Amino acid sequence: MIHAEERGTPKNRKKIDWKLITDLPVGSRADAIEKLEWYALRWKIEVFHKILV
């Protein structure tokens, strides 16, 4: 599991707190950041598919 917290949170909302469950190997901070970046791309893909409908 990867646990990440948002930095620089605006004062008008709570920080984003991610818990990402993965079966991919995560042996370092760089590995964790890489997996979080991959997951963040998911939302662009979701929007793309929404536009197609």
ZAFIVEX-231212 format. One record per residue (C-alpha): residue in three letters; y, z, x. Coordinates in steps of 0.2 Angstrom, whole numbers, plus 5000, padded with zeros to 4 digits. Last residue first. Layout:
# residues N
ALAYZX;...
//
This chain:
# residues 53
VAL504348744901;LEU504848684918;ILE506348804920;LYS505148954917;HIS504048884931;PHE505448874943;VAL506049054938;GLU504349124941;ILE504249034958;LYS505949114963;TRP505249284958;ARG503749264969;LEU504849234984;ALA505149424984;TYR503249454987;TRP503249355003;GLU504749445009;LEU503849615005;LYS502349545015;GLU503449505030;ILE504349675030;ALA502649765030;ASP502049655045;ALA503649695054;ARG503449885051;SER501649875058;GLY499849865055;VAL499849785037;PRO498249685034;LEU498249595017;ASP497349685003;THR499049724994;ILE499849854983;LEU501749854984;LYS502650004979;TRP504549964978;ASP505950084975;ILE507650004970;LYS509050114972;LYS509850184956;ARG511350114948;ASN513250124948;LYS513550184966;PRO512850014973;THR511350044984;GLY511550005003;ARG509750015007;GLU508349984995;GLU506750084997;ALA505050015003;HIS503250085001;ILE501849965006;MET500050005000;
//
